[in-house]
């Protein structure tokens, strides 16, 4: 399993629109994420900064991410959400969200 954390800025003038969209994420978008081996996708908000976290359980990350990007429902979703976001200057090739480096992770056995 691979943990992915990312960040992007939320445009203040689109805040309510973005929050409303995420109160009712389209089932087709969620299904596409699951089909691409993504789970536990979470978006957090602090001020005007969005943080996302998800877990990837597949074998070919690039192919699975390309499948998400090729999905028509997801592309329509992005047409609504992209104007709400302002990428950081280092968003990188092929993505709007900037990757965060993992520097620590607590692991433990719940029932040894």
N, C-alpha and C positions, 0 to 999 in steps of 0.2 A: 504494500500500500504506500502511496506517495501522498504527502500532505502539501497542499498548495495554498499560500496566502498571498493576497494582492491588495492593492489600494488604488483609489482614484478619487478625485474631488467631485462633490455634488454641487451643481450650480444652484446657488440660493434661490434664484427666481423659478427654479423647476422642482424645488424640494417637495411640495405637496403632490405634484404630479407623479414623481418618482416613488414616493411612499405609497400612494394609492395603487400604482401598478403592482407593487410588491405585496400588497395586501391580497391580491388575487392573481398570482402568477398563473399563466395559461397552462393547462394540463399538458398540452403538446410540447411545450418548452421543458417542463419537468420530465416528461417521458424521454425526450431526446437526451437530456443529461444522464438519466439512468441508463439508457441504451449505450451511452459512451463511457460507461463504467465510473460515473461520478456519483458520489454519495456525500451525505452530511454537508451539503452546500449551505453556507450561512453568510449573510451580509450584515455587518455591524455599521453603526453610524455614530460618529462623534463630531459635533459641530457640523462642518461641511466636508468632512472626510469619511469616505466609505472604505471599509475593510471587508474583504471576503476571505472565506476559508472553505476549502472542499478537499475531499479525499478521492484519490484516483486509484482504482483497483484493477486496471487493465494491464495489457502487455505492450501496447503501442500508443503512447500518449499523443504523438503527432497525428496519427491517423484518426484517433478518437476525437481530438479537438477539431480536426478538419471536418469530420462528420457533423459535429455540432454547428460549425460555421456554414455548412452546406444545407442545413435543414431550413425549409421555407418558413415554418412558424417561428423559429428562432431568429431568422433574419428580419421578419416583420416585428418581432419583439424588440430587437435592437434598434429598429427605426424609431421606436418610441422612447427607449431608454437612453440611447446615445446622446441625444440633444440635452439630456438632463445632467450629463457628466462632463467634466473637464479633465482630460488626462494630464498626468504629470509629464514633465519634459522627457523623462526616461521611460516612457511606456513601451518602447521597444518595437521590433518588427512584428507585424501581424497581430498586435493586440493593443487595446486601449488601457487596460489595467496594468499597473507596474507590479512586478513580482517582489515579494518580501523574502529576505533570506531568513531561513530558520536558524536560530542560534541556540535554542534549548528546547527540550521536550521531556516532560515527566513521563516516565514509563513505570508501571507498577503491576504487580499481580494482584488482582482483586480478591481471588480465592486461591491462595497458594496450596 
